[in-house]
């Protein structure tokens, strides 16, 4: 089954639920490539949040 829509939603979740959606997708989907993409999106969103926090702290 092709899960391109789920992958797009996972990365586009930066605008509405950047941490929650990748975790839900990672837990519920059984496709290995989609799980990998959800984990990548989660790590990206977490790192961006940390970097934004650091830049806010120093500004």
Residue frames as a rotation matrix with the C-alpha (Angstrom) as fourth column:
UNK 1
0.580 0.814 0.000 0.00
0.814 -0.580 0.000 0.00
0.000 0.000 -1.000 0.00
UNK 2
-0.328 -0.683 0.652 1.29
0.676 -0.652 -0.343 3.44
0.660 0.328 0.676 -0.94
UNK 3
0.375 0.429 -0.822 1.28
0.916 -0.308 0.257 5.81
-0.142 -0.849 -0.509 2.03
UNK 4
-0.530 -0.632 0.566 2.47
0.728 -0.681 -0.080 8.99
0.436 0.369 0.821 0.30
UNK 5
0.197 0.701 0.685 -0.48
0.073 -0.707 0.703 10.95
0.978 -0.088 -0.191 1.69
UNK 6
0.892 0.087 -0.444 0.36
0.428 0.158 0.890 9.92
0.148 -0.984 0.104 5.24
UNK 7
-0.051 -0.990 -0.129 3.98
0.994 -0.064 0.093 10.92
-0.101 -0.123 0.987 4.69
UNK 8
-0.434 -0.046 0.900 2.94
0.423 -0.892 0.159 14.35
0.795 0.450 0.407 3.39
UNK 9
0.626 0.729 0.276 0.57
0.029 -0.376 0.926 14.91
0.779 -0.572 -0.257 6.31
UNK 10
0.634 -0.445 -0.632 3.31
0.773 0.334 0.539 13.90
-0.029 -0.831 0.556 8.73
UNK 11
-0.479 -0.874 0.086 5.73
0.878 -0.479 0.025 16.50
0.020 0.088 0.996 7.41
UNK 12
-0.382 0.405 0.831 3.03
0.198 -0.842 0.502 19.14
0.903 0.356 0.241 6.93
UNK 13
0.500 0.607 -0.617 2.02
0.704 0.129 0.698 18.74
0.504 -0.784 -0.363 10.56
UNK 14
-0.583 -0.775 -0.242 4.61
0.795 -0.485 -0.363 21.41
0.164 -0.404 0.900 11.40
UNK 15
-0.734 0.335 0.591 1.79
-0.116 -0.919 0.377 23.90
0.670 0.208 0.713 11.02
UNK 16
0.176 0.938 0.300 -0.80
-0.592 -0.143 0.793 22.31
0.787 -0.317 0.530 13.32
UNK 17
0.886 0.058 0.461 0.66
-0.432 0.465 0.773 19.60
-0.170 -0.883 0.437 15.61
UNK 18
0.363 -0.808 -0.463 4.40
-0.790 -0.004 -0.613 19.19
0.493 0.589 -0.640 15.02
UNK 19
-0.660 -0.640 0.392 5.10
-0.750 0.542 -0.379 16.64
0.030 -0.545 -0.838 17.76
UNK 20
-0.162 0.708 0.687 1.80
-0.570 0.501 -0.651 14.82
-0.805 -0.497 0.323 18.13
UNK 21
0.704 0.537 -0.465 1.10
-0.671 0.287 -0.684 13.78
-0.233 0.793 0.562 14.53
UNK 22
0.010 -0.727 -0.686 4.46
-0.750 0.448 -0.486 12.07
0.661 0.520 -0.541 13.85
UNK 23
-0.772 -0.250 0.584 4.17
-0.609 0.553 -0.569 10.15
-0.181 -0.795 -0.579 17.13
UNK 24
0.145 0.920 0.364 0.65
-0.561 0.380 -0.735 8.98
-0.815 -0.097 0.572 16.26
UNK 25
0.659 0.050 -0.750 1.69
-0.730 0.283 -0.622 7.97
0.182 0.958 0.223 12.74
UNK 26
-0.385 -0.900 -0.205 4.76
-0.769 0.435 -0.468 6.16
0.510 -0.022 -0.860 14.08
UNK 27
-0.681 0.151 0.717 2.63
-0.534 0.566 -0.627 4.20
-0.501 -0.810 -0.305 16.55
UNK 28
0.192 0.951 0.242 -0.28
-0.437 0.304 -0.846 3.33
-0.879 0.057 0.474 14.25
UNK 29
0.635 0.046 -0.771 1.22
-0.771 0.101 -0.629 2.65
0.049 0.994 0.100 10.82
UNK 30
0.692 -0.342 0.636 2.79
0.000 0.881 0.474 -0.72
-0.722 -0.328 0.609 10.11
UNK 31
0.874 -0.377 0.308 4.69
0.365 0.087 -0.927 0.22
0.322 0.922 0.213 6.91
UNK 32
0.316 -0.843 -0.436 8.42
0.885 0.095 0.456 0.46
-0.343 -0.530 0.776 7.62
UNK 33
-0.522 -0.546 0.655 9.15
0.772 -0.630 0.091 3.36
0.363 0.553 0.750 5.26
UNK 34
0.267 0.697 0.666 6.26
0.164 -0.714 0.681 5.41
0.950 -0.072 -0.305 6.66
UNK 35
0.861 -0.035 -0.507 7.47
0.508 0.072 0.858 4.76
0.007 -0.997 0.080 10.22
UNK 36
-0.143 -0.989 -0.030 10.93
0.970 -0.146 0.193 5.93
-0.195 -0.002 0.981 9.19
UNK 37
-0.401 0.065 0.914 9.50
0.483 -0.832 0.272 9.09
0.778 0.551 0.302 7.64
UNK 38
0.699 0.701 0.140 7.44
0.196 -0.377 0.905 9.79
0.687 -0.605 -0.401 10.78
UNK 39
0.589 -0.571 -0.572 10.53
0.751 0.126 0.648 9.41
-0.298 -0.811 0.503 12.95
UNK 40
-0.471 -0.750 0.464 12.47
0.869 -0.485 0.098 11.76
0.152 0.450 0.880 10.67
UNK 41
-0.003 0.562 0.827 9.67
0.251 -0.800 0.545 14.32
0.968 0.209 -0.139 10.87
UNK 42
0.876 0.333 -0.349 9.53
0.386 -0.051 0.921 14.01
0.289 -0.941 -0.174 14.65
UNK 43
0.150 -0.911 -0.384 13.27
0.914 -0.020 0.406 14.52
-0.378 -0.412 0.829 15.02
UNK 44
-0.499 -0.282 0.820 13.15
0.684 -0.708 0.172 17.47
0.532 0.647 0.546 12.63
UNK 45
0.383 0.751 0.538 10.34
0.168 -0.630 0.759 19.15
0.908 -0.200 -0.367 14.57
UNK 46
0.822 -0.143 -0.551 12.06
0.565 0.084 0.821 18.55
-0.071 -0.986 0.150 17.92
UNK 47
-0.201 -0.979 -0.008 15.38
0.955 -0.198 0.221 19.92
-0.218 0.037 0.975 16.65
UNK 48
-0.352 0.139 0.925 13.71
0.471 -0.828 0.304 22.99
0.809 0.543 0.226 15.17
UNK 49
0.753 0.656 0.056 11.92
0.239 -0.352 0.905 23.62
0.613 -0.668 -0.422 18.46
UNK 50
0.511 -0.656 -0.555 15.21
0.781 0.086 0.618 23.38
-0.358 -0.750 0.556 20.34
UNK 51
-0.486 -0.748 0.452 16.97
0.870 -0.464 0.169 25.71
0.083 0.475 0.876 17.90
UNK 52
0.046 0.590 0.806 14.14
0.305 -0.777 0.551 28.24
0.951 0.221 -0.215 18.04
UNK 53
0.889 0.276 -0.366 14.27
0.403 -0.092 0.910 28.11
0.218 -0.957 -0.193 21.83
UNK 54
0.079 -0.947 -0.311 18.02
0.917 -0.053 0.394 28.71
-0.390 -0.316 0.865 21.84
UNK 55
-0.558 -0.282 0.780 17.72
0.668 -0.711 0.221 31.60
0.492 0.644 0.585 19.42
UNK 56
0.477 0.778 0.410 14.92
0.249 -0.567 0.785 33.09
0.843 -0.272 -0.464 21.51
UNK 57
0.724 -0.255 -0.641 17.09
0.677 0.082 0.731 32.77
-0.134 -0.963 0.232 24.61
UNK 58
-0.272 -0.955 -0.118 20.02
0.867 -0.296 0.400 34.64
-0.417 0.007 0.909 23.04
UNK 59
-0.401 0.133 0.906 17.95
0.641 -0.666 0.381 37.37
0.654 0.734 0.182 21.40
